Amino acid sequence: MSYYPYPQNPYQPPREPNGLSVASLVLGILSMLGFAAIILVPLAGVITGHLAYRREPRSRDLALAGLITSWIGLVLAIVTYAVVIWFVWFIASGFGDSSYYENVTYA
């Protein structure tokens, strides 16, 4: 007869990994902090966020937060690129070649 009781559950199930969720959140935060200029950072955050949302059901909150911040960073990057391209095009066009002073006659 044993005086020591057997443990109820000697085997603990392994914890579910949440690496993709954390990676998505970190990439989303980095893209919000200005690393969206390198468009690969928010794009990688969106991809890892979608993968984590599907593969890691226990850490969906982190994956969702990473998805939201990554999508916002991606939109900011696209808008920034569009503004820069428009500004360069506007400067290169010479501020409009037809100006007011071309049609002025001096008396």
Steps between C-alpha positions, in 0.01 A plus 500: 500500500630839401473802722558744214197573283546484131484833321173571329648586162871436466501597135439866421404570138754717323420866479383624168766707325408860435808609310316609187262716701783671683693547175194656337452737791867602504502559123177699528643721772818552298299595195306754708824649634622596156658186365219492244734681263641157437173358373606145583456555875122559499456245222676235709286602799181451299612159375609373842184644656275308263701181553488542878128575500432171330763275663502625861146515636602573861695812407254657258502826695868554432456398138209740456695787657793422269267488201343836580830678560659341193210597273511858631876507441454364148237763417726772641790372292292499181368852566853621578635349178214658302565845652873475434445391140249781447737755655792388283276511192375847595854633551625337179217650294630847579204619705291514184661649190222741420518772758308818548784719378516353149174662392564842656562784256702796610375839383 
